[in-house]
Amino acid sequence: GDAADFPVPEAYKYRNYVIDSFNSDKPYNQFIKEQLAGDLLPYATEEHRWDQIIGTGYIAISRRIGVSPHNLKHITIEDTINNIGSTFMGLTLGCARCHDHKFDPLPTTDYYALYGIFASSIYPHAGAEHKPWRQDFVYRIGQDEASNLLSNKRKVLEEWNRKERVALEIYRDFQRRKITDPGKTRQTTWADVLAVREERRQHAESFPALEIAYAIQDGKPHDAYVQRGGSPSQNARGQLVPRGFLQILGGEILPETVTGSGRLELANWIASNSNPLTARVIANRIWHYHFGKGIVTSTSDFGFRGSKPTHPELLDFLALDLMNHRWSIKQLHRRIMNSDVYMRSTAAIAESLQFDPSNLSYWRFDRQRMDAEQIRDTLLEISGELDKSPGVRHPFDHHLTYFYRQHEPFVGSFETSQRTVYQMQQRFVKNDYLDLFDGPDGNLQMSERKVTTTTLQALFMMNSDFIHQRSRVIAERVLEEGANTRERINHAYKLLFGRTPSLEETTHVTTVIERLVQDAGESGVWLSVIRSMISSNEFLYLD
């Protein structure tokens, strides 16, 4: 969330849920339903029930604000609604929070019809500076049974929480007023805080290890008032809006028979075959990931300010094909990747270039740079160092023992040889490597990654420890698996470029090796050759 926010060790479960869902080709409409209302869906087995509950981590992981002592749940709900609108419906719903949408037919009442649904839901609290104890996480054995099991230990922990609060408030007095008490210094007072925390830690670590999910629960159902100007204060309260859906897409309100928050009804509405947007938005996203641009280039905005589809009939065909094949994402991949347009060359044709320089008609395949995760994973795979096991919990401290403040935030980095998707992410501090190669920003909803070309990228590919180490391991592999220079050159080109070298390339690399081998040694020369190949455009770009 921000500088005073606490980490969520259980977040890896939602990440793995997403990966497993795509690997198993879970129907996309079911995938949507589970993320919005997995705790309310029927289930076949206990494992199935728990998996669906973990799926609601999509909502739970909405952005939090941890530096304020005030309840800022409206900011979290805003992030939820923004993400649902852009991700599933291609609509900028957040623009209607303060006033009617200026471009799309989305009145403010539509926003608060959805707002009431999530205001009727319980978000877990991970801990923050002014409220450092987590609450409302979901226990697999059930909230009531967990409460009974942990009741006595929680009473003792609450007493330690009280002692910690008292000690911390005494320390904060140094920030509020001048302290003249004899023998009392900032250092000794902080030592008192740490002493209380250490005793508290010993008790906290004795809690039984119950299985927990960072997930959503239903709360007390209620409708929401319009917040004039987006302000949640009582003075800015407008009309009461019944919970429901977008008027432009039917405008249904929740029936009186609905006893829950409305998340289940919302999930069924978004994932319905009769919803005109959902299938088109995901079909366009898949197209975008394959071709570098969508049929609608503004992949998260299908509204008035978004781009017009270059091939509207094609987009409709793909959306219908997706639904007709039980919302199978893998089938959609096959449909696209077996097409003539996907298998076209990246070669330029002068006449076509003059007629359509932006390639809007897809007369060729656009050259694309690998994304940040692909570059790292590819190098680890080629070097034989990639750990293909699924990611698990990062080695955080026990979740009941850590304390972070705005001026002492959590900052951590856990090295792993697993796929990049399994690295720890935090919103407050960017991952240096991902940021360098235009990876995602945890504070923003990114519909498309903007590909940049910078000097720092080139320097990283030439000089960084990561590239040097991978180059050394790959060079050792090439030396070991090739009997002579020609075989090694062939092997290196197949590993890094996916092709055999031309006669001219073989001659050139052979000359370089022969010229430098006496000074650098065979391993040193091959280290240089491999690093040069990795730094080349042919390695970095899909061509």
N, C-alpha and C positions, 0 to 999 in steps of 0.2 A: 504493500500500500504506500507507505512513505517512510520517513526517517525514523519514526518511533514505532514502526510496525514490527510485529513478531513473526518469525518464520513459521511455516506450516509443514512439518515433516510428513504429514499424511497426504500432501498434495500429489505425491508421486502416484498414488492409487488412481486418481482421475486421469493423469497423463497416460498411464498404462492401459486404462479402460479405453481411451480414445484409440490408441495404437492397436489394441486387440480387436476393437470393433471394426476397424478398417481391414485388418488382416483376415478376419473371419467373414468379411463381406456382409456384415449386418445390414439389413435393409435400411436405407438412409432415413426413411420416415420413422422407423422404429428407433433409430439412433437419436433423432430429434426428440421423440417422446420421452425417452429415458433421461435425457439431459434436462428437460424441463419438468418432468413429473415422474421420475423413476421410482420414487418412494410411494407413489399412488397407483402404480400399474399392477395388474395381476402377474403372478409368477408361477413357474413350474416347480422349482426347487429352492431350497434355502440359499444355495450358491447364486442362483439366478436373482433372487430377491436382493441379496447384498450387492451384486454387480450393478443392478439398476439404481440402487441407492447411491453408490459411488458415482454413477453417471451424473447425478445432480450437482456434483462438484463444479460443473460448468457455471451454475448460478452462484454457488458459494464462493468461487474464486474471483468474483467481481471486486473491483477496486475498493479498498478501505482507506479511511483517513484516521491515522493514529495519533496525531499531535494535539488534537483538541479534546478537552474534557466533555464537550457537548455531544449529544447524539446526532451523528451526521449520516443516519441510515439513508436519507434521501439521496445522498451522493452515491452510495452503493447501489441503490435501486436505479438511479439514472444510468449508471454504467451497465447494469443488467439490461435495461430496456434498449439502450443504444446498441449493445452488442447483439441482442436478439433481432432487432430491426435490420441492422446492416448485414448480419451473418445469414439469416434465413429468408428475409423478405426483400433485401436490397433497398431498404428505406431508411432515411435519416430521421428516425423517430425522435431523437433527442432534441431536435430543433423545435418541437412542439411543447417542450417543458415550460417555457416562460410565456409563450404566445402562440397563436395559430401559426402553423408552418407557412413561411412566406412564399413557397413555390409549389409544394405538393398539397393535395386536399386532405390535410391532417390537422384537424382542430385540436386545441389544447385538451379538450374533453376526451379525445381519443387517448392521449398520453396518460391521463389520470384514470381512465378505464383500465389500462394495463397496470398502472402504478398500484392500484388497489389490490391487484392479484399478488404482487410481490410484497406489498406492505402487510399482507395477510400470511406471509411466509416467514419462517424463522431462519435467519442467517447465522452461521456459527461465528463466534468472536474468537480470534486467534490470540488476542492479547495486544495491549498497546500501553503507552507510557502512563496514561491516567487510569487505565483499567487493565492491569497486567495479568489478569487471570482469565484463561480461556473458558468459554462456556458454549453450550448448545452444539457441541460436536455430537455426531450420531454414533451410538454404541451398537454393535452388532447384536448383542444379547437383548437389546431393548433399553430404553431410557429408564423405565421404572426399575427393572431388575438391576441395572448398573447403579442406580441411586441407592438401592437397598444394600448392594454389595459394598459400595464405597462410602456409605453414610458416615461411619465412625472415623474413617481416615480423613474424610473431607472436613469434619468438625475440627480435628486437630490441625489440618492444613489451614483452615480459616483463621485459627488462632495465630498461627505463624504469619499468615497474610497480614493480620492486624498489627502484629509486632513489626513486620517489615514496613508497613505504611507509616507507623509512628516514627521509626528510625529514619525513613526517607524524608518525612516532613521536617524533622529536626535538621537534616542535612540541607534541605531546600531553604531553610531560614537564612542561610548564607547568601542566597540569591535575592532575598526579599528585604533584608535589613542588615544593619551593621551589628555584628555579634561581638560583645565585649566580655562575655562570661569567662572567668579565669580558667585556663587549662583547656578550653574548648577551641579546637581549630578545625578547619575544613578537612584536613587529613584524618584526624582522630574520629571525627563524626562519620566520615565515609567508611572508616574501618569498622565502626559499630554496625553500619548497614551491611557490610560484607559478612560480618560475624553472624548476624541474624539469618542472612540468606544461606550461609553454609549449613546452619542447623536445620533450616527449612528444607534444604536440598536433601539432606539425609532422610527426612521423613517422606518427602515426595517420591523419592526413588524406591520406596517400599510399597508403593501402590501396585496392585496386580496388573499385569500387562493385558488389558482388555483390547479387543480389536475395535478400532475407531475409524470413522470416515469423516472427512471434511465435506459435509453434505447439507442439504436443505430439508427442513421439516415444515409441515403445515402448522400455522398458528391459528389465532382467532380470526375467522373470516370477517372482513369489513370493507365497505367501500371507502374511497378516498375523496377528499376535497381538492378542488383545484388550488394550487399554490400560485397566487398571483406573482408574476415576475420570477417564479421559481423559488420563492422564499417559503420555508416551512413554518414560519411564525404564525401565531393565531391571528395577528392583525392582517395578514395577507391571505386569509382563507376565503376562497370563493365557493362556488356551488358544489354540492355533493354529486359525484359521478358514479353511476352503477358500474360495477366491474363488467368488462366486456372486451370486444375486439374492434378493429378499425372499421369505421363507417364506410370507407371507400371499398372495402372488401366484404361488405355484408352488414357490418355494424351490429352484430348480435350482442345482447347482454346475457349475463349468466342467468339461467332459469332459477326460479325461487327454490327448486328442489335441490340445487347444488348446496352441499353442506361444507365443502372445503374451500380452499383459497381461490380455486379457479385455474390453477396451473395445469391440471389434467385436461380441462376443457380447452385451454389455450393451446396445449401441445397437440391435441387431436385436431384442432382447427388449422394450425400452421402446417401440420404433416398430412393434411387431407389431400386426396387426389383432385378435389375440386378447387383447391387453392391455386390461383393462377400464377403465383410468383415463386413458390418454394422450389419446385422442380427446375424452373428456368434459371434461378439464381445459382443452384449447385451445379447444373449442367454447364453454365457459363464459367464457373470457377474451375471446374475440371479442364475445360478447354483452355482457360488462361494458363493453368499450370503446365500444360503440354506445349503451348505455342508462344508463351511469353506475353500474350495479350488476349483479352476476352473478346468474344463476339460483341458483348457490351464492355467496352474498355474500362468503364467505371464499375468494377465488379461488385461493389457494395452500395451502389446508388443507381437504381432503376427508375428514379423519379424524374421530374421535369429538368433538373439541373444535371442529370446524368447523361451519359453518351447514348446516342441512338445505336441500336444493333446494326452491325454491318451486314449481317445475314439473318434477318428475323425468322425466315422460314426454317433455316437450319437450326436455330436455337429452339424453336418450337418442336421440331422433329426430335432433337436430342432429349428435351424434357419429356415428351410423350414416350420415347423409347425407354427412358429411365423408369418411368412409372409402369410401363407395360412389362418390364422385366423385374418386377417386385422391388423396385428402387435399388437395384444392384449397382453399386459404384464400380465394381470390377467389370461388369458387363459394359458400362459406359466407357471405361478405359479401353476395353477391347474394340468397341465400336469405333472409337476415335483413332486408335493406333493401327487398326487394320485398313484405314481409309487411304485413298490416294494422296490426299492433301497432307497427311502426317508423314508420308514416306517420300515427300519431294526433297530434292537437293537444296542446299543453301546457296548454290552457285547463282551468280547474277546473270540476268539476260538483259542486254542493253535496251531492247524495245520495251520489255515489261517494266524495267526500271524507269524509263521515261514516262510511261503511261501511268504507273502506280508506284511511285517511289517509297511510299509507306507500307507497301505490301498489304493493303487492306483486303485485297482479293485473294490472298494466300497463293500467289503464283509460285512462291518458293517457301522453304522453311527458314524462318528467321534464326540466325545464329544467336545462341544464348549462353551467357556465362553460368557456370554452376553456382548454386547458392552457397552460403557460408557452410552450412551443415554438410553439403555434398562434397565440398573441397576437403574438409577435415576427414570425413568418413572414408572417402576414396583413398586418401594417402595412408590411413591406418589399415585399410583393407589390402592395398598393394604391398605394404611393408609386412603384412602378416600379423600386425599387432592389434587388430580390431577385436574387441571382446563383444561377441554377438549375444551375450546373455541379456535378459531384460533388466532394466534399471530397478533398483530397490530404494529403500529409505536412505537418504544421505546421512552421514554420521553427525547429526545435530546432537546437542546435549539432550537430556531428558526433558520432555516438553513442559514439565511442571517446575523446572529449575532455572530457566533463563530469564533475564531481565534486560530490557533495552530501552533507551531513552532517545530523544531527538538528538542530543549531543553525544550519545554513546550508542549509535545504531548497530544493528547486526550487519556485518560485512563478512562474507565467507566465500570460499571457492574450493570445491572438492574435486581434485583431479581424477579423471577416469579415462580409461582406454575404451570405454563403451561408446556407442553411437552418440553423436552430439545432442540428439534429442533428449538423452538421459542426463545431460548436465544440469546442475542446479541453476535456476533462474531466479533473480529477484528484481522487483520493479525499481527499487531505489538506486541500485548500482548496475550499470550496464556491463555485460560481458564484453571485455575488450576485443576478443577475437571476432565474435558475432557482429559487434558494432562496426568493426573495420570493414567487413565484407557485406554490409547492408542487411544484417540480420534483424530480427524483430525487436521493437522497443516495447518493453513490458508496460510502459505507461500509456501507450497509444493502441488503438485498434487499427491494424494495418491490413488493408484490403489487398494492396499490391506492394511489393518491395521495389523501391527505386534503386536501380543498379547504377552505382557510381564507379568512376575510375580515378584513383588517387595515387599520389606518389607513395603514401604510406603502405598501400597494398603491395606495390612493387617491392618496396624495401622489406616487407614481411616475407614475401616469397623468396627473396634472395638471402636475407640475413638472419631471420628469426631462429631461435633455438628449436622450435617445433619443426620447421622445415629442414633444418640441418640434421636433426636426429632421424627424421623419416628418410631423408636422402641417404644417410649413412646405412640404415638398415636395408633399404632397397638396393643400394650399391652392393652390399654384401650378398644379397640374394642373387643379383645378376652375376656377380663373380662366381658364386657357388654353382649356379645352374647352367652356366655357359662354359664350354670347353675351350673356346678361343675368342678372340676379339669380335669376329664376325657374328658368332652365335650370341655373344653377349649384347651386341648392338641390336640384333633382331629381337632378342628377348626384352630388352629395355623398351623398345618401340611398341611391342605388343602390350607390355604391362601398362605403360603410361599413355600411349596414344591409340591403342586398340588396332594397330595396323603394322604391316612390315615396312621397313624403311626403303626408300628409293636407293638406286645405285649411287647417286650423287651424295645422299645423306650418309650412307655407309662409308663412302670415301672420306667425306669431311670429318666425321667423328673419329675414324681410324687415324687420320692425320693429326688431330688434336691429341689423341691418346699417345701416339708415338712421340710427339713433340714434348709433352709434359711429364711423361712417365718417369723419366730419370730424376727429375726434381721433386715430384710429389709422391712418387710410388704408385703402384697400381691401384690400391684402395683410395688414395687421395685423388687420383685422376677421375676415377669412376664416381666418387662423391661429387666432384665438380660437374661432371657430365649430367648426372641425375638431377642435381639441383638446377642446372640450366634448363633441362627438359621440363621440370615441374614449374618453373617460372614462365614458361612459354604460353602464348595464347592458345596453342593447340591443346594443351592440357586443361586449361581453365575454361575453355568454351566448348559447348556442344555444337558440332559442325557436321 
